Amino acid sequence: MSILTVRILFFCLVPVGIYLLINGIRLIRKILNSEKLIELPLNESEGKFFVAKAGKYAIWQKGKIFTKTPLKDFHPEIIDLQSGTTVQLSPTLMRITSNSFSESQMELYTFDADTGNYLLKMEPGSAISTFESTLSNFIPLITADRSDYYILIREKVSVGYLFSGILLLIISFGAIVGGLIFGSLAHQLFN
């Protein structure tokens, strides 16, 4: 095989890497931009929302970055308005977060919901563990304004999308950088 053919094959990795990069970003964005059912400011104690499709949903927090979130002051509760029962919330073990330059979002709980109307209530209590609460006391940040802090209900997207997206980003980075480096140095490496 000639050096020119080897160089062309390595440089072909660059468009493949770009294609994988775009698909990895799409997978990660699918999690972070899932459908919102309600966005409730924390200074409101309750809000109603409608679930059009039965499935798994998640409770997210959203607030300004570099502020202390008031998670130890409230605990979300969801009530099925048809039956009057409280929906079982499961704490998220691997909390998915999304940060921009001004806002931060984090998944707190997941729950299963059938089609129907629901009520989201902010009850007194704590939405975080005792360890997280103790740790937050040592962080010297100002507490977030309750009117700029939101609780969101979103459709839950599988964490597998996140892992697949991260894996595609790693592979795409390797293909782009490797294609450029090995394509440029092919005459030295394969001579």
C-alpha positions in Angstrom: 0.0 0.0 0.0 1.4 3.4 -0.9 2.0 6.3 1.5 -0.6 8.4 -0.4 -3.3 5.7 0.2 -2.4 5.5 3.9 -2.6 9.3 4.2 -6.0 9.4 2.4 -7.3 6.6 4.7 -6.2 8.5 7.8 -7.6 11.8 6.6 -10.9 10.0 5.9 -11.2 9.5 9.7 -11.8 13.3 10.1 -15.2 13.4 8.4 -16.2 10.2 10.1 -15.2 11.8 13.4 -17.2 14.9 12.6 -20.3 12.8 11.8 -19.9 10.9 15.1 -19.4 14.2 17.0 -22.7 15.6 15.6 -24.6 12.4 16.6 -23.0 12.4 20.1 -24.1 16.0 20.6 -27.6 15.1 19.4 -27.9 12.2 21.9 -26.8 14.4 24.8 -29.1 17.2 23.8 -32.0 14.7 23.7 -31.7 14.2 27.4 -31.2 17.9 28.3 -34.0 19.2 26.0 -36.7 16.7 26.8 -40.4 17.9 26.9 -41.2 20.2 29.9 -44.7 19.6 31.5 -44.4 22.4 34.1 -41.9 25.0 35.2 -42.9 26.2 38.7 -41.1 29.1 40.4 -40.2 28.2 44.0 -42.1 31.2 45.4 -45.3 29.4 44.2 -46.2 26.5 46.4 -48.1 24.4 43.8 -49.0 24.0 40.2 -51.1 21.7 38.0 -49.8 19.8 35.0 -51.2 17.3 32.5 -49.5 14.1 31.5 -50.5 13.2 27.9 -48.5 10.0 27.6 -48.0 7.4 30.3 -44.4 6.8 31.2 -41.4 7.8 33.3 -40.9 11.5 34.2 -38.3 13.4 36.2 -38.3 16.4 38.6 -35.5 18.9 37.8 -34.3 22.0 39.6 -33.2 25.1 37.7 -31.5 28.2 39.0 -28.7 30.7 38.6 -25.2 29.3 38.6 -22.9 30.0 41.6 -25.8 30.4 44.1 -26.7 28.1 46.9 -29.9 26.3 46.0 -32.7 26.1 48.6 -33.0 22.3 48.3 -33.0 21.8 52.1 -36.0 24.0 52.5 -38.6 22.0 50.5 -39.6 18.6 49.3 -41.6 18.2 46.1 -44.8 16.1 46.2 -46.9 15.0 43.3 -50.6 14.1 43.7 -52.7 12.3 41.1 -55.8 14.5 40.9 -58.0 11.6 39.6 -57.3 9.3 42.5 -56.0 11.7 45.1 -53.0 9.5 45.8 -49.4 10.7 46.2 -47.1 9.5 43.5 -44.0 7.6 44.6 -40.8 9.6 43.9 -37.5 7.8 43.5 -34.3 9.9 44.1 -32.0 10.0 41.1 -28.7 8.1 41.9 -26.7 9.6 39.1 -27.9 13.1 38.9 -27.8 14.5 35.4 -26.8 18.2 35.3 -26.8 20.8 32.6 -25.0 24.1 33.0 -24.8 27.2 30.8 -23.0 30.4 31.6 -25.9 31.7 33.7 -28.1 28.7 34.7 -27.7 25.3 36.1 -30.2 22.4 36.0 -30.1 19.1 37.9 -32.3 16.0 38.0 -33.6 15.3 41.5 -36.3 12.6 41.3 -38.0 10.2 38.9 -41.5 8.8 38.9 -44.0 6.8 36.8 -47.2 8.5 35.7 -50.3 7.5 33.9 -52.2 9.8 31.6 -54.1 12.5 33.6 -53.9 15.6 35.7 -51.4 16.0 38.5 -50.6 18.6 41.2 -47.0 19.5 42.1 -46.7 20.8 45.6 -43.7 22.1 47.5 -43.9 20.7 51.0 -41.6 21.7 54.0 -38.7 19.3 54.4 -35.5 18.6 52.5 -35.0 17.4 48.9 -31.4 16.4 49.7 -29.7 14.0 52.0 -28.2 15.0 55.4 -24.7 14.7 54.0 -25.5 17.0 51.1 -27.2 19.5 53.5 -24.2 19.5 55.8 -21.8 19.9 52.9 -23.8 22.9 51.5 -23.4 24.7 54.8 -19.6 24.9 54.2 -19.9 26.4 50.7 -19.7 30.2 50.9 -22.3 31.1 48.2 -25.4 33.4 48.5 -28.7 31.6 48.6 -30.7 31.7 45.4 -33.7 34.0 45.2 -36.8 31.9 45.3 -38.4 33.8 42.4 -35.4 32.9 40.2 -35.4 29.2 41.2 -37.6 26.7 39.4 -38.8 23.1 39.7 -39.5 21.4 36.4 -41.3 18.2 35.4 -39.8 16.7 32.3 -40.1 13.5 30.3 -37.4 11.1 31.5 -35.0 10.0 28.8 -32.8 6.9 29.3 -29.3 7.5 30.8 -28.1 5.1 28.1 -28.4 8.1 25.7 -26.0 10.0 27.8 -23.5 7.2 28.0 -23.8 6.6 24.2 -23.4 10.3 23.5 -20.3 10.6 25.7 -18.8 7.5 24.1 -19.5 8.9 20.6 -17.8 12.2 21.6 -14.7 10.4 22.8 -14.5 8.2 19.7 -15.1 11.3 17.4 -12.4 13.2 19.2 -10.0 10.3 18.7 -11.0 9.9 15.0 -10.6 13.6 14.2 -7.3 14.2 16.1 -5.9 10.8 15.1 -6.8 11.2 11.5 -5.1 14.6 11.3 -2.0 13.6 13.2 -1.5 10.2 11.5 -2.4 11.6 8.1 0.1 14.3 8.5 2.9 12.0 9.8 2.1 9.0 7.5 5.2 9.5 5.4 7.4 9.3 8.6 5.6 6.5 10.3 5.1 4.1 7.3 8.3 4.6 5.4 
